[in-house]
């Protein structure tokens, strides 16, 4: 009789554990699908960033509940455990101030519209593309492919280089021996050609313009051009414009400084 009772108890425990694990998995899967369906209606960098954080937070909550239910299955009284957790939490509070600061700052970043996943930002001396925004830290990848993980609590001033739009600020030095009106005419023609190019016209916002002479340094005259572009396209536009100017100077036998 004892063996049969023991076997029944073990089977019951296994069944409960299976229900808890399967239920937690299905609940987490269902929650993710619901969030994805809701946020899919407004597929923007902000919604993608918030979606990742919400999904991770819900997964952690479901996991915590599953663990508590598992303990209860083994007849472990979780009330003293929860009470002691409060005491332990108070005891380690002084050692986890940086963690709390990271969490609070993370929530602030998510609600302040400072930056989203996909933006290119600068924090201190680190500049890169935001690959992930979390409650604890953010992840940036710089131009060399290096991944930087920055705790939220250490983030100070943030420079967002691609929020809504960006601007290519281009300075090109040419020889002062050339007629300046001819040079400005060439710059304007190439800028107009770039704007009308079907490959790049969608990247330029508004009407680009040549600002004129920026500086004169001995035999060098620096010409400034400004192009307002879509988000991270300013570097592409800057390179393409410089390429066109170089090709035009080669054709017209003109000299750079």
Secondary structure, DSSP 8 states (H G I E B T S, - for coil): -HHHHHHHHHHHHHHHHHHHHHHHHHHHHHHHHHHHHHHHTT-SHHHHHHHHHHHHHHHHHHHHHHHHHHHHHTT--HHHHHHHHHHHHHHSGGGGHHHHHHHHHHHHHHHHTS--TT-EEEETTEEEEEEEE-SSEEEEE-TT--EEEEEGGG---EEESSSSEEEEEEEEEEETTS-HHHHHHHHHHHHHHHHH-TTTGGGB-S--EEEEEEEEETTEEEEEEEEEEEGGGHHHHHHHHHHHHHHHHHHHT--B-
